[in-house]
């Protein structure tokens, strides 16, 4: 049962006049962030893609929707900084842990954790909202470093994809904060 506008007591409260402090950037508002329009998802691996929502080049951070429409995998990697994840749909886990995340589940990854992210077979696509700070350090099967992926690599990957699909490379700049 929906409430009528007559119950919205706050309608008579005036908004703040000077919302932004000097030099503050506007909020990033993205309607339908977990869209099914695949042109917004940048291939991250052969089986997993990412839709960037917010990027901070100066802090080496980004927020995205990670998606897999079938069983998939992101390379083994290590995080020197914390990561937050909220599962929107589907099913995923890390090979190194005994839990499996489904819709509504939250995961906090402590700095210093290495893992292998996998998307499980499920009737819904795996869609997970991530906040990532710092680089991902790619690992070999023994857990040794064999490269890195940071916000600048992410930006370049997104620019290339968005140019290729007709959105335009500059679209990614609109997500910078």
Residue pairs with C-beta under 8 A, 6 or more apart in sequence:
5 11
20 26
25 177
28 53
28 54
28 175
28 177
30 53
33 51
33 53
33 65
33 129
34 51
34 65
34 67
34 88
34 89
34 127
34 129
35 51
38 49
39 165
39 166
39 167
40 51
40 167
41 49
41 50
41 51
41 65
41 67
42 49
42 50
42 51
42 52
42 157
42 158
42 161
42 162
43 49
43 161
44 50
44 66
44 74
44 157
45 72
45 73
45 74
45 75
46 72
47 68
47 70
47 71
47 72
47 73
47 119
48 66
48 67
48 68
48 72
48 73
48 74
48 117
48 119
49 66
49 67
49 68
50 64
50 65
50 66
50 67
50 154
51 64
51 65
51 67
52 62
52 63
52 64
52 154
52 158
52 172
52 175
53 62
53 63
53 64
53 65
53 129
53 175
54 62
54 63
54 175
54 177
55 61
55 62
55 63
55 151
55 154
55 155
55 172
55 175
55 176
55 177
56 62
56 151
56 176
56 177
57 151
57 152
57 155
57 176
59 133
59 151
60 133
60 134
60 135
60 150
60 151
61 131
61 132
61 133
61 134
61 151
62 131
62 132
62 151
62 154
63 129
63 130
63 131
63 132
64 129
64 130
64 132
65 88
65 127
65 128
65 129
65 130
66 74
66 117
66 126
66 127
66 128
66 130
67 125
67 126
67 127
67 128
68 90
68 92
68 119
68 125
68 126
69 125
69 126
70 119
70 121
71 118
71 119
71 120
71 121
72 118
72 119
72 126
73 116
73 117
73 118
73 119
74 116
74 117
74 118
75 116
75 138
75 139
76 114
76 115
76 116
76 138
76 139
76 140
76 141
76 143
77 114
77 115
77 116
77 117
77 136
77 137
77 138
77 139
77 149
78 112
78 113
78 114
78 115
78 136
78 137
78 139
78 143
78 145
79 109
79 111
79 112
79 113
79 114
79 132
79 134
79 136
79 137
80 111
80 112
80 134
80 135
80 137
81 111
81 133
81 134
82 108
82 109
82 110
82 111
82 133
83 108
83 109
83 130
83 131
83 132
83 133
84 106
84 107
84 108
84 109
84 130
84 131
85 101
85 106
85 107
85 108
85 109
85 128
85 129
85 130
85 131
86 105
86 106
86 107
86 128
86 129
87 101
87 102
87 103
87 104
87 105
87 106
87 107
87 126
87 127
87 128
87 129
88 103
88 127
88 128
88 129
89 103
89 124
89 125
89 126
89 127
90 102
90 103
90 119
90 120
90 122
90 124
90 125
90 126
90 127
90 128
91 100
91 101
91 102
91 119
91 120
91 121
91 122
91 126
92 100
92 101
92 117
92 118
92 119
92 120
92 126
92 128
93 99
93 100
93 101
93 117
93 118
93 120
94 115
94 116
94 117
94 118
95 115
95 116
95 118
96 114
96 115
96 116
97 115
100 120
101 107
101 128
103 124
109 115
114 137
114 139
114 143
119 126
120 126
134 150
135 148
135 149
135 150
135 151
136 148
136 149
136 150
137 145
137 147
137 148
138 145
138 146
138 147
138 148
138 149
139 145
139 146
140 146
155 172
158 172
159 169
159 172
160 169
162 168
162 169
162 171
162 172
163 169
